[in-house]
Amino acid sequence: MTIGRMLTILGLVALLQMLFTPPAHAYLDPGTGSYIFQLLLAAFVGIAFVIKVFWARIKGFFANLFARDKAHREQAPDD
């Protein structure tokens, strides 16, 4: 069994587990909502920081990618 097939089966099992869960009858206090908001905000700020730090590399990658694509189109013979 390959890793990809095993991950697919594991993903399907996890999806089925999430779809067929019984009701929890749990209480969520107001602090839970603010904690979730803080997690989302931290994730957004973290992603923005990573983009800021690696912006030159990201920009260079796409510049090279489009430059190679443009050069390839210019070299290709017209049919």
DSSP file (Angstrom, degrees, kcal/mol; ACC not computed):
  #  RESIDUE AA STRUCTURE BP1 BP2  ACC     N-H-->O    O-->H-N    N-H-->O    O-->H-N    TCO  KAPPA ALPHA  PHI   PSI    X-CA   Y-CA   Z-CA
    1    1 A M              0   0    0      0, 0.0     2,-0.1     0, 0.0     0, 0.0   0.000 360.0 360.0 360.0 130.8    0.0    0.0    0.0
    2    2 A T     >  -     0   0    0      1,-0.1     4,-2.1     4,-0.0     5,-0.2  -0.351 360.0-113.9 -82.5 164.4    1.4    3.4   -1.0
    3    3 A I  H  > S+     0   0    0      1,-0.2     4,-2.6     2,-0.2     5,-0.2   0.903 115.9  54.0 -63.4 -42.1    1.6    6.4    1.2
    4    4 A G  H  > S+     0   0    0      1,-0.2     4,-2.0     2,-0.2    -1,-0.2   0.902 109.7  46.8 -61.5 -41.6   -0.8    8.3   -1.0
    5    5 A R  H  > S+     0   0    0      2,-0.2     4,-2.3     1,-0.2    -1,-0.2   0.895 112.1  50.7 -67.2 -39.5   -3.4    5.6   -0.8
    6    6 A M  H  X S+     0   0    0     -4,-2.1     4,-2.5     2,-0.2    -2,-0.2   0.903 110.8  48.7 -64.8 -41.2   -3.0    5.3    3.0
    7    7 A L  H  X S+     0   0    0     -4,-2.6     4,-2.5     2,-0.2    -1,-0.2   0.871 110.2  52.4 -66.5 -36.4   -3.5    9.1    3.4
    8    8 A T  H  X S+     0   0    0     -4,-2.0     4,-2.2    -5,-0.2    -2,-0.2   0.932 111.3  45.7 -63.9 -45.6   -6.6    8.9    1.2
    9    9 A I  H  X S+     0   0    0     -4,-2.3     4,-2.3     2,-0.2    -2,-0.2   0.914 113.3  50.0 -63.8 -42.6   -8.1    6.2    3.3
   10   10 A L  H  X S+     0   0    0     -4,-2.5     4,-2.3     1,-0.2    -2,-0.2   0.891 110.4  50.7 -63.1 -39.9   -7.2    8.1    6.5
   11   11 A G  H  X S+     0   0    0     -4,-2.5     4,-2.4     2,-0.2    -1,-0.2   0.897 110.4  48.9 -64.8 -40.5   -8.7   11.3    5.2
   12   12 A L  H  X S+     0   0    0     -4,-2.2     4,-2.6     2,-0.2    -2,-0.2   0.899 111.0  50.0 -66.3 -40.0  -11.9    9.4    4.3
   13   13 A V  H  X S+     0   0    0     -4,-2.3     4,-2.3     2,-0.2    -2,-0.2   0.920 111.8  48.4 -63.2 -43.3  -12.1    7.9    7.7
   14   14 A A  H  X S+     0   0    0     -4,-2.3     4,-2.0     2,-0.2    -2,-0.2   0.902 111.4  50.2 -63.7 -40.9  -11.6   11.3    9.4
   15   15 A L  H  X S+     0   0    0     -4,-2.4     4,-2.0     2,-0.2    -2,-0.2   0.925 111.3  47.8 -63.9 -44.3  -14.3   12.8    7.1
   16   16 A L  H  X S+     0   0    0     -4,-2.6     4,-1.9     1,-0.2    -1,-0.2   0.884 109.6  54.1 -63.3 -37.9  -16.8   10.1    8.0
   17   17 A Q  H  < S+     0   0    0     -4,-2.3    -1,-0.2     1,-0.2    -2,-0.2   0.894 110.7  46.3 -62.3 -40.0  -15.9   10.5   11.7
   18   18 A M  H >< S+     0   0    0     -4,-2.0     3,-0.6     1,-0.2    -1,-0.2   0.841 112.6  50.2 -72.1 -32.5  -16.7   14.2   11.5
   19   19 A L  H 3< S+     0   0    0     -4,-2.0    -2,-0.2     1,-0.2    -1,-0.2   0.832 114.1  42.5 -75.2 -31.7  -19.9   13.6    9.6
   20   20 A F  T 3< S+     0   0    0     -4,-1.9    -1,-0.2    -5,-0.2    -2,-0.1  -0.268  78.3 134.6-114.0  46.3  -21.4   11.0   11.9
   21   21 A T    <   -     0   0    0     -3,-0.6     3,-0.1     1,-0.0    -3,-0.0  -0.737  54.2-119.9 -92.6 143.7  -20.6   12.4   15.4
   22   22 A P        -     0   0    0      0, 0.0    -1,-0.0     0, 0.0    -2,-0.0  -0.398  43.1 -83.5 -75.0 158.7  -23.3   12.4   18.1
   23   23 A P        -     0   0    0      0, 0.0     0, 0.0     0, 0.0     0, 0.0  -0.349  34.7-154.5 -62.1 143.0  -24.4   15.7   19.6
   24   24 A A        -     0   0    0     -3,-0.1     3,-0.1     2,-0.1     0, 0.0   0.754   9.2-149.8 -93.1 -26.6  -22.1   16.9   22.4
   25   25 A H        +     0   0    0      1,-0.2     2,-0.3     0, 0.0     0, 0.0   0.924  43.2 158.4  51.8  47.4  -24.5   19.1   24.4
   26   26 A A        -     0   0    0      2,-0.0     2,-0.5     0, 0.0    -1,-0.2  -0.666  41.2-126.1-103.0 156.3  -21.5   21.1   25.4
   27   27 A Y        -     0   0    0     -2,-0.3     2,-0.6    -3,-0.1     0, 0.0  -0.880  15.8-163.1-103.3 129.9  -21.3   24.7   26.7
   28   28 A L        -     0   0    0     -2,-0.5     5,-0.0     3,-0.0    -2,-0.0  -0.954  14.2-149.0-111.5 115.2  -19.1   27.2   25.0
   29   29 A D    >>  -     0   0    0     -2,-0.6     3,-1.6     1,-0.1     4,-0.7  -0.305  30.8-100.6 -77.5 167.3  -18.5   30.3   27.1
   30   30 A P  H 3> S+     0   0    0      0, 0.0     4,-1.3     0, 0.0     3,-0.3   0.770 118.7  66.6 -60.9 -25.6  -17.9   33.7   25.6
   31   31 A G  H 3> S+     0   0    0      1,-0.2     4,-2.1     2,-0.2     5,-0.1   0.783  90.8  64.0 -66.2 -25.4  -14.1   33.4   26.0
   32   32 A T  H <> S+     0   0    0     -3,-1.6     4,-2.4     2,-0.2    -1,-0.2   0.914 100.8  50.2 -64.8 -42.6  -14.1   30.6   23.5
   33   33 A G  H  X S+     0   0    0     -4,-0.7     4,-2.2    -3,-0.3    -1,-0.2   0.900 111.5  47.6 -62.3 -41.5  -15.2   32.9   20.7
   34   34 A S  H  X S+     0   0    0     -4,-1.3     4,-2.3     2,-0.2    -1,-0.2   0.857 110.5  53.0 -70.3 -32.6  -12.5   35.4   21.6
   35   35 A Y  H  X S+     0   0    0     -4,-2.1     4,-2.2     2,-0.2    -2,-0.2   0.919 109.6  47.9 -66.3 -43.1   -9.9   32.7   21.7
   36   36 A I  H  X S+     0   0    0     -4,-2.4     4,-2.3     2,-0.2    -2,-0.2   0.907 111.4  51.4 -62.7 -41.5  -10.9   31.5   18.2
   37   37 A F  H  X S+     0   0    0     -4,-2.2     4,-2.5     1,-0.2    -2,-0.2   0.905 109.0  50.7 -61.0 -41.9  -10.7   35.1   17.0
   38   38 A Q  H  X S+     0   0    0     -4,-2.3     4,-2.6     2,-0.2    -2,-0.2   0.894 109.4  50.9 -63.8 -39.9   -7.2   35.4   18.5
   39   39 A L  H  X S+     0   0    0     -4,-2.2     4,-2.3     2,-0.2    -2,-0.2   0.922 112.0  46.4 -63.3 -43.9   -6.1   32.2   16.8
   40   40 A L  H  X S+     0   0    0     -4,-2.3     4,-2.3     2,-0.2    -2,-0.2   0.908 113.5  48.8 -65.3 -41.5   -7.4   33.4   13.4
   41   41 A L  H  X S+     0   0    0     -4,-2.5     4,-2.6     2,-0.2     5,-0.2   0.909 111.4  49.6 -64.3 -42.2   -5.8   36.9   13.9
   42   42 A A  H  X S+     0   0    0     -4,-2.6     4,-2.6     2,-0.2    -2,-0.2   0.893 110.3  50.9 -64.2 -39.2   -2.5   35.3   14.9
   43   43 A A  H  X S+     0   0    0     -4,-2.3     4,-2.4     2,-0.2    -2,-0.2   0.923 111.6  47.9 -63.9 -43.2   -2.6   33.0   11.8
   44   44 A F  H  X S+     0   0    0     -4,-2.3     4,-2.4     2,-0.2    -2,-0.2   0.926 114.0  45.8 -62.7 -45.9   -3.2   36.0    9.5
   45   45 A V  H  X S+     0   0    0     -4,-2.6     4,-2.3     2,-0.2    -1,-0.2   0.890 112.4  51.9 -66.2 -38.9   -0.5   38.1   11.1
   46   46 A G  H  X S+     0   0    0     -4,-2.6     4,-2.3     2,-0.2    -2,-0.2   0.919 110.9  46.6 -63.0 -44.3    1.9   35.1   10.9
   47   47 A I  H  X S+     0   0    0     -4,-2.4     4,-2.4     1,-0.2    -2,-0.2   0.908 112.1  50.9 -64.2 -41.6    1.2   34.6    7.2
   48   48 A A  H  X S+     0   0    0     -4,-2.4     4,-2.3     1,-0.2    -2,-0.2   0.894 110.0  50.3 -62.8 -39.1    1.6   38.3    6.5
   49   49 A F  H  X S+     0   0    0     -4,-2.3     4,-2.6     2,-0.2    -2,-0.2   0.918 109.8  49.6 -65.4 -43.4    5.0   38.3    8.3
   50   50 A V  H  X S+     0   0    0     -4,-2.3     4,-2.4     1,-0.2    -2,-0.2   0.911 111.7  48.9 -62.3 -42.1    6.3   35.3    6.4
   51   51 A I  H  < S+     0   0    0     -4,-2.4     4,-0.3     1,-0.2    -1,-0.2   0.910 111.7  49.9 -63.3 -40.8    5.2   36.9    3.1
   52   52 A K  H >< S+     0   0    0     -4,-2.3     3,-0.8     1,-0.2     4,-0.3   0.917 112.9  46.0 -63.6 -42.9    7.0   40.2    4.2
   53   53 A V  H 3< S+     0   0    0     -4,-2.6     3,-0.3     1,-0.2    -2,-0.2   0.905 122.8  34.3 -67.7 -41.6   10.2   38.4    5.1
   54   54 A F  T 3X S+     0   0    0     -4,-2.4     4,-2.4    -5,-0.2    -1,-0.2   0.149  82.8 114.5-100.9  19.3   10.3   36.3    1.9
   55   55 A W  H <> S+     0   0    0     -3,-0.8     4,-2.9    -4,-0.3     5,-0.2   0.879  75.0  52.7 -59.8 -41.3    8.8   38.9   -0.5
   56   56 A A  H  > S+     0   0    0     -3,-0.3     4,-2.4    -4,-0.3    -1,-0.2   0.907 111.9  45.8 -63.3 -40.8   12.0   39.3   -2.5
   57   57 A R  H  > S+     0   0    0      2,-0.2     4,-2.4     1,-0.2    -2,-0.2   0.903 113.9  48.6 -68.3 -40.5   12.2   35.5   -3.1
   58   58 A I  H  X S+     0   0    0     -4,-2.4     4,-2.1     2,-0.2     5,-0.2   0.934 113.6  46.8 -63.7 -45.9    8.5   35.2   -4.0
   59   59 A K  H  X S+     0   0    0     -4,-2.9     4,-2.2     1,-0.2    -2,-0.2   0.903 113.2  48.9 -63.1 -42.5    8.8   38.1   -6.4
   60   60 A G  H  X S+     0   0    0     -4,-2.4     4,-2.6    -5,-0.2     5,-0.2   0.877 108.3  54.6 -65.4 -38.2   11.9   36.7   -8.0
   61   61 A F  H  X S+     0   0    0     -4,-2.4     4,-2.3     1,-0.2    -2,-0.2   0.947 112.7  41.4 -60.4 -49.4   10.3   33.3   -8.4
   62   62 A F  H  X S+     0   0    0     -4,-2.1     4,-2.5     2,-0.2     5,-0.2   0.856 112.9  54.5 -69.9 -33.7    7.3   34.6  -10.3
   63   63 A A  H  X S+     0   0    0     -4,-2.2     4,-2.1    -5,-0.2    -1,-0.2   0.932 112.5  43.5 -63.6 -44.2    9.5   37.0  -12.3
   64   64 A N  H  X S+     0   0    0     -4,-2.6     4,-2.5     2,-0.2     5,-0.2   0.887 112.5  53.6 -66.5 -38.7   11.7   34.1  -13.4
   65   65 A L  H  X S+     0   0    0     -4,-2.3     4,-1.9    -5,-0.2    -2,-0.2   0.936 114.2  39.7 -62.8 -47.0    8.7   31.9  -14.0
   66   66 A F  H  X S+     0   0    0     -4,-2.5     4,-2.4     2,-0.2    -1,-0.2   0.822 113.7  54.8 -74.1 -30.2    7.0   34.4  -16.3
   67   67 A A  H  X S+     0   0    0     -4,-2.1     4,-2.5    -5,-0.2    -2,-0.2   0.913 110.0  46.8 -67.8 -41.5   10.3   35.4  -18.0
   68   68 A R  H  X S+     0   0    0     -4,-2.5     4,-2.4     2,-0.2    -2,-0.2   0.907 112.9  49.8 -64.8 -41.0   11.0   31.7  -18.9
   69   69 A D  H  X S+     0   0    0     -4,-1.9     4,-2.0    -5,-0.2    -2,-0.2   0.912 112.7  46.5 -64.1 -42.7    7.4   31.4  -20.2
   70   70 A K  H  X S+     0   0    0     -4,-2.4     4,-2.0     2,-0.2    -2,-0.2   0.906 113.1  48.8 -66.1 -42.1    7.7   34.5  -22.3
   71   71 A A  H  X S+     0   0    0     -4,-2.5     4,-1.6     1,-0.2    -2,-0.2   0.879 110.3  52.2 -65.5 -37.2   11.1   33.4  -23.6
   72   72 A H  H  X S+     0   0    0     -4,-2.4     4,-1.3     1,-0.2    -1,-0.2   0.895 109.7  48.6 -66.0 -39.9    9.7   30.0  -24.5
   73   73 A R  H  < S+     0   0    0     -4,-2.0    -1,-0.2     1,-0.2    -2,-0.2   0.866 110.4  51.5 -68.0 -35.3    6.8   31.5  -26.4
   74   74 A E  H  < S+     0   0    0     -4,-2.0    -1,-0.2     1,-0.2    -2,-0.2   0.831 111.9  46.8 -71.0 -30.7    9.2   33.8  -28.3
   75   75 A Q  H  < S+     0   0    0     -4,-1.6    -1,-0.2    -5,-0.1    -2,-0.2   0.707  90.4  98.1 -82.4 -21.6   11.4   30.9  -29.3
   76   76 A A  S  < S-     0   0    0     -4,-1.3     2,-0.1    -5,-0.1    -3,-0.0  -0.465  81.1-115.8 -71.1 135.9    8.5   28.6  -30.4
   77   77 A P        -     0   0    0      0, 0.0     2,-0.3     0, 0.0    -1,-0.1  -0.443  28.4-113.2 -72.0 144.3    7.9   28.6  -34.2
   78   78 A D              0   0    0      1,-0.1     0, 0.0    -2,-0.1     0, 0.0  -0.610 360.0 360.0 -77.6 133.2    4.6   30.0  -35.4
   79   79 A D              0   0    0     -2,-0.3    -1,-0.1     0, 0.0     0, 0.0   0.426 360.0 360.0 -96.3 360.0    2.4   27.4  -37.0
